[in-house]
Amino acid sequence: MRTSGINLILCLTSALIGAIAASIWWTTPSHTPVAQAQESLRLPAPPPQVNPTQHSPATRTTEVSRTPLAMGPAPTLEGAEELTPEERVNVAVYDACNRSVVNIKTEASSTSMFLLDLVQEGTGSGSVLDQQGHILTNYHVVEGAKEIQVTLFDSKDYPARVLAKDASTDVAILKIDAPPDSLFPVRFGDSTRLKVGQRIYAIGNPFGLERTLTTGVVSSLDRTLPSRSNRTIKSVIQVDAAINPGNSGGPLLDTHSRLIGMNTAIASKTGQNTGVGFAISSNVIARVVPELIANGHVTRPDTGITKVYETDKGLLIAALQPGGPAEQAGLHGFKIVKERKRQGPFVYESTSIDRSSADIITAVNGQPALTADDFLSVIDSFHPGDDVNITVIRDGHETQIRVHLAAGES
């Protein structure tokens, strides 16, 4: 009995020692991979609750680690080391000029087929010329407008009136009454120094989106555009910058933030940008703007020839201004021939036009003038009061007629 009790104690002791040894064996480093596999199956612990007004150290560490991905304010030009040189120029031009650009809204009225008054709204762009409130834009932007509103960079609106216009160059000057400190005049550049491939910038209000910047290059120079007065606008700049409805009248700028043109037209079948835009050159604008502001119109040399027909030989003179320079010089146009005829007991008067005695213009001061545009371009290079020699064909022979140019408005 005593022996069996001792054996029982020994068995219990052996079992206890085995259990302790097994526990120690399962926690040795050699079985760590099993422990890791088990750990990977556990659900993650819920995130700690954070008081909105306080941040635990762990929370602050997490926020600092996200800081490089946060979107900060747009960098200023001085501190924008990450900008490329080209981007720096873009930003500098916009910063220097966007306050000089205005948004123009117009309203014109028309009558429908049902005799109802319709209001037609239009938009365009313009440039501040001075602190007296003169605004430069296209004539076609404000043509026929009954009401005009100009919005400055600070979003303040001012009623505007057309001070002067020149249809021959598609230029108009508006006048607003705005505080001088709200007006930032644009600087003019020399368009004769432009080169094809030169970088340019257009700022305007396409589709009413105020002071939008687009960029491009000078695609070509010395293009021409037809004007409202049947003259041709010369020295037009062709660009590939995006120009859309609403850009008309806005400035075309160089990399020095100088106005070198006024955006005027696009070549498009849809009425939207196709990469072929046109701007009136700054030198043309600078020539007419001072006179428009001072006199309300542009005075141009006038020959007194009011109508011509283009022929294979030259310009056939159809009509002359009575008492004008051409008539005084002895140029001949069409003759109106009146005859009295009798038919039975009745006497009536018939009128016919005799073209046989009309002169045909071929040149002005030796420069060929076979088209109306050629003729007007040569005449426009002179001033009122100048004398020009007009070469004509009369009775089959060439002869020269000296004409003293008068002052005329266009």
C-alpha positions, 0 to 999 in steps of 0.5 A: 500500500505504501509502495503504491502511494509512492508510485502515485506521487512519482507519476504526478511529479513526472506529469507536472515536470513534462507540462512545464517542459512542454510550455517552455519548448513552445515559447523558444525562438526556434518556433517564432514563425508559427507565432508570426503566422498566428499573429497575422490572422488576428483582427487589427485593434480598433483605432484609439479614440481621439478628442477633437480638441486635443492630439495625442503624440501618436496622432501628431506624428501621423499628421507630420508624416502626411505634411509633404502631400498636403496642397498648400497655397499657390506659390508666389513668383519670388518663392516658386523655385519649383517653376521652370524658367518658362513658367516664371515668365508666364506667371510674371506676364499675367501678374503684370497685365491681368489688372489691365484687362477688362470684360465688356458686355453689350446689349443691342436691340432688334425687331423680330419678324413678329415686331417684337423687340429682341435684346441681343447680348454680346461679350468682349475684352478690352485694355485700360489705356490710361487712368482717365478711363479710356478703354481700348477694344475692337469696333466690332465688339461695340458696333450697334450696342445700346448699352455697354458695361465694363467690368474691371479686375476688382469685379466692379462694373461701370457703364461705358460709352463709345468715345470714338471709333475707326471702322477702317482699323476695327478700333474703338475707344470707350470711356468709363468713370472709374477711380484712377487707383482702379485703373492700371494702364497697359504698356505698349510695345513695338510690333515692327520688331516681332519675329515668327516663332516669338512667344506671345500671350493673350489675355481676355474673356473667352465665353465670359470667363474673365482674364483668361491667359492663353499662350502661343507663338507668332505664326506669321506676320504682315497678314491682312484682314477686311474692315467694315469700311471696305479697306484692308487692315495691314500688318496683322499678326497671326498667332496660334494662341487659343482665341475664342468668342469673347477674346476680341479686343483683348491684349496680345502681349510679349514676354516683357508684358507689353501690348504688341497687338489686339486680338481681333479674329479667328479663322474657323468654320465653327466659330471657335478656336482652331489655332489660327488667330489674328491680332491688329498690330500695336503700331497700327493701334498707336497711330490711330488712338491718340487722334481718336481720343483727341478728335473723335475720329481719324483724319485720312487723306482724301482724293475725292474719288468715291467709286471705282470698278476693278478691270484688267487694265486698272481702276475705272473711275465711276464717280467723283465727289462734286468739287472734290480734289479729283474733280478739281484736278481734272480726273474724269468719271462716268458721264450722265447723259440726258436726252429728250425724246418724242414719242407721238404726242408725248415728250420724255427724258431718258438718262444713260451713262457714258463710260467711254470718257472715264479714266482708268487709274494704274498707279499713284506716284509710280506705285501700281494701283490695280485694285481698290486696296492697292490704291487706298493703301498708297493714298493712306501713306500720305497726309492731307495737304500732300500732292500725288501724281495719279497715272491714268489711261485716257483715250488709250494713252497714259497720262499723269494728273496731279491731285492735292489731297484733302482731309477726310474722315473714315 
